């Protein structure tokens, strides 16, 4: 009762084409096709872009000198996981 059959879909398509006009419907479908092409092009460009190399796990962070010798490092009281 609540489902659409292929006949219902075809009737709806014919009514839509009659209401919108053939040229207008064709223009809409052309715009949809252009959008899909642009989307695919954008996805392909993302795949071609070089990715940054992964950071090395054994690399040490750079050591910066302490600008004020009177400053003491902060104590980290957070529990370690």
ABEGO torsion letter per residue (X at the ends): XABBBAAAAAAAAAAAAAAAEAAAAAAAAAAAAAAAAAAAAAAAAAAABBBBBBBBAABBBBBBBBABAABBBBBBABBBX
